[in-house]
Amino acid sequence: MQTVSSKKRGWSLQDVIFLAIIAIFFGVIYEVWGFAYNVVAATPLKPFANDATLGVWLMAGPLAGLLLKKVGATTLGEVLAAVVEMLLFSQWGASTIISGLVQGVGSELGFAFTGYKNWSKFGLALSVITSTIVTFGWDLFQSGYAAFDLGLLVALFIVRFISIGLFAGVLVYWITALVSQSGLLKQK
């Protein structure tokens, strides 16, 4: 189990630069991913477009958290990626930042529930669960999901959980393993 040590609580210049790289990289991916959302939304699967594609929009936060192992890195990584996406003329405009904050807080909660003492598969799994619940709760009000019948809500929740699990869970875990193997973040 990896923990946040007292020596590593502060942010180094390397941490800030790496967080900025994650935010820029994923901000560009998020903007391009909007086209995938539009393709799904233009089909009879439109009710599932948001939930099926959401997992990609939640990758920056958990990746920043797992790689930097800093309190707040998950939320900050997600919000900064949303800012980059917005600056690239996101179709959702400034609301992208609000979504980034909701998604970042949802992801951060998983690591917070471990007291920031577990940055492994368990912490990431909790992050997937909490981000699914928080973002779904947000969409109940913000996207009008509260008007849907129970069967559709259950289906949307399951699709969202699978999407977030695959992208912000499994894929983030694999990326983290590859970055760790590369030695890119070796501490002196």
C-alpha positions as CSV (number, residue, x, y, z in Angstrom):
1,M,0.0,0.0,0.0
2,Q,1.3,3.4,-1.0
3,T,0.8,6.3,1.3
4,V,1.4,10.0,1.2
5,S,4.5,10.6,3.2
6,S,5.2,13.7,5.2
7,K,8.2,14.4,3.0
8,K,6.2,14.3,-0.2
9,R,3.1,16.4,0.9
10,G,4.3,19.6,-0.7
11,W,4.3,20.2,-4.4
12,S,7.6,20.2,-6.2
13,L,8.2,22.0,-9.5
14,Q,8.3,18.5,-11.2
15,D,4.8,17.8,-9.7
16,V,3.4,21.1,-11.1
17,I,4.9,20.5,-14.5
18,F,3.7,16.9,-14.7
19,L,0.2,18.0,-13.6
20,A,0.2,20.7,-16.4
21,I,1.3,18.1,-18.9
22,I,-1.5,15.8,-17.9
23,A,-4.0,18.6,-18.0
24,I,-2.9,19.8,-21.5
25,F,-2.8,16.2,-22.9
26,F,-6.2,15.3,-21.6
27,G,-7.8,18.7,-22.4
28,V,-7.0,18.1,-26.0
29,I,-8.3,14.5,-25.8
30,Y,-11.5,15.7,-24.1
31,E,-12.1,18.3,-26.9
32,V,-11.6,15.7,-29.6
33,W,-13.7,13.1,-27.6
34,G,-16.6,15.5,-27.9
35,F,-16.9,14.3,-31.5
36,A,-17.4,10.7,-30.3
37,Y,-20.2,12.0,-28.0
38,N,-21.8,13.7,-31.0
39,V,-21.7,10.6,-33.1
40,V,-23.4,8.5,-30.4
41,A,-25.9,11.3,-29.8
42,A,-26.9,11.4,-33.5
43,T,-28.1,7.7,-33.3
44,P,-31.0,6.1,-31.6
45,L,-28.6,5.5,-28.7
46,K,-28.8,9.2,-27.9
47,P,-30.1,8.7,-24.3
48,F,-26.9,6.7,-23.6
49,A,-24.5,9.1,-25.3
50,N,-23.4,11.0,-22.1
51,D,-23.1,7.9,-20.0
52,A,-21.3,5.7,-22.6
53,T,-18.7,8.4,-23.4
54,L,-18.2,9.9,-19.9
55,G,-15.4,7.6,-18.8
56,V,-12.9,9.3,-21.0
57,W,-13.8,12.7,-19.5
58,L,-12.8,11.3,-16.1
59,M,-9.3,10.1,-16.9
60,A,-7.1,13.1,-16.1
61,G,-8.1,13.3,-12.4
62,P,-7.4,9.7,-11.3
63,L,-4.2,9.6,-13.4
64,A,-2.9,12.8,-11.8
65,G,-3.8,11.3,-8.4
66,L,-2.1,8.0,-9.0
67,L,1.0,9.4,-10.5
68,L,1.5,12.4,-8.1
69,K,0.0,10.8,-4.9
70,K,-0.9,14.3,-3.6
71,V,-4.1,15.4,-1.8
72,G,-6.1,17.4,-4.3
73,A,-4.2,16.3,-7.4
74,T,-7.2,14.3,-8.6
75,T,-9.5,17.3,-8.5
76,L,-6.9,19.7,-9.8
77,G,-6.0,17.5,-12.7
78,E,-9.6,17.2,-13.8
79,V,-10.4,20.9,-13.4
80,L,-7.3,22.0,-15.3
81,A,-8.0,19.5,-18.1
82,A,-11.5,20.9,-18.3
83,V,-10.1,24.4,-18.5
84,V,-7.8,23.4,-21.4
85,E,-10.8,21.7,-23.1
86,M,-12.9,24.9,-22.7
87,L,-10.1,27.1,-24.1
88,L,-10.1,24.8,-27.2
89,F,-13.7,26.0,-27.8
90,S,-15.5,23.2,-26.2
91,Q,-19.1,22.9,-27.4
92,W,-20.2,23.1,-23.8
93,G,-18.4,26.4,-23.1
94,A,-17.7,27.5,-19.5
95,S,-19.9,24.8,-18.1
96,T,-17.0,22.5,-18.9
97,I,-15.2,23.8,-15.9
98,I,-18.2,23.1,-13.6
99,S,-18.3,19.5,-15.0
100,G,-14.6,19.2,-14.5
101,L,-15.0,20.2,-10.9
102,V,-17.9,17.8,-10.3
103,Q,-15.9,15.0,-12.0
104,G,-12.7,15.8,-10.1
105,V,-14.4,15.9,-6.7
106,G,-16.2,12.6,-7.5
107,S,-12.9,11.0,-8.4
108,E,-11.0,12.5,-5.4
109,L,-13.6,11.1,-2.9
110,G,-12.5,7.6,-3.7
111,F,-8.9,8.4,-2.6
112,A,-10.2,10.5,0.3
113,F,-12.2,7.6,1.7
114,T,-8.9,5.7,2.1
115,G,-7.4,8.7,4.0
116,Y,-5.1,9.2,1.0
117,K,-3.3,6.1,2.1
118,N,-4.2,3.8,-0.8
119,W,-3.1,4.8,-4.3
120,S,-3.4,1.3,-5.7
121,K,-6.2,-0.7,-7.4
122,F,-8.4,-0.3,-4.3
123,G,-8.2,3.4,-4.2
124,L,-8.8,3.6,-7.9
125,A,-11.8,1.3,-7.6
126,L,-13.3,3.5,-4.9
127,S,-12.6,6.5,-7.2
128,V,-14.6,4.8,-10.0
129,I,-17.5,4.1,-7.7
130,T,-17.6,7.6,-6.1
131,S,-17.2,9.4,-9.5
132,T,-20.0,7.3,-10.9
133,I,-22.3,8.1,-8.0
134,V,-21.4,11.8,-7.9
135,T,-21.6,12.5,-11.6
136,F,-24.8,10.6,-11.9
137,G,-26.3,12.6,-9.0
138,W,-25.2,15.8,-10.8
139,D,-26.8,14.6,-14.1
140,L,-30.1,13.8,-12.2
141,F,-30.5,17.6,-11.9
142,Q,-28.2,19.3,-14.4
143,S,-29.1,17.1,-17.4
144,G,-32.7,16.3,-16.4
145,Y,-32.3,12.7,-15.6
146,A,-34.8,13.1,-12.8
147,A,-37.5,13.0,-15.4
148,F,-36.5,9.6,-16.7
149,D,-38.3,6.4,-15.6
150,L,-36.6,4.0,-13.2
151,G,-35.7,1.4,-15.8
152,L,-33.9,3.9,-17.9
153,L,-32.1,5.4,-14.9
154,V,-30.8,2.0,-13.9
155,A,-29.6,1.3,-17.5
156,L,-27.9,4.7,-17.7
157,F,-26.2,4.2,-14.3
158,I,-24.9,0.8,-15.4
159,V,-23.6,2.1,-18.7
160,R,-21.9,5.0,-16.9
161,F,-20.3,2.7,-14.3
162,I,-18.9,0.5,-17.1
163,S,-17.6,3.5,-19.1
164,I,-15.9,5.0,-16.1
165,G,-14.6,1.6,-14.9
166,L,-13.0,0.9,-18.3
167,F,-11.6,4.3,-19.0
168,A,-11.0,6.0,-15.6
169,G,-10.3,2.7,-14.0
170,V,-8.7,0.0,-16.1
171,L,-7.1,2.3,-18.7
172,V,-5.8,4.7,-16.1
173,Y,-4.3,1.8,-14.1
174,W,-2.5,0.6,-17.3
175,I,-1.2,4.1,-18.1
176,T,0.0,4.5,-14.5
177,A,1.8,1.1,-14.7
178,L,3.5,2.1,-17.9
179,V,4.6,5.5,-16.6
180,S,5.9,3.8,-13.4
181,Q,7.9,1.3,-15.5
182,S,9.4,4.1,-17.5
183,G,11.0,5.7,-14.4
184,L,9.7,9.1,-15.5
185,L,8.6,10.0,-12.0
186,K,11.5,8.7,-10.0
187,Q,12.0,10.8,-6.8
188,K,15.5,11.8,-5.8
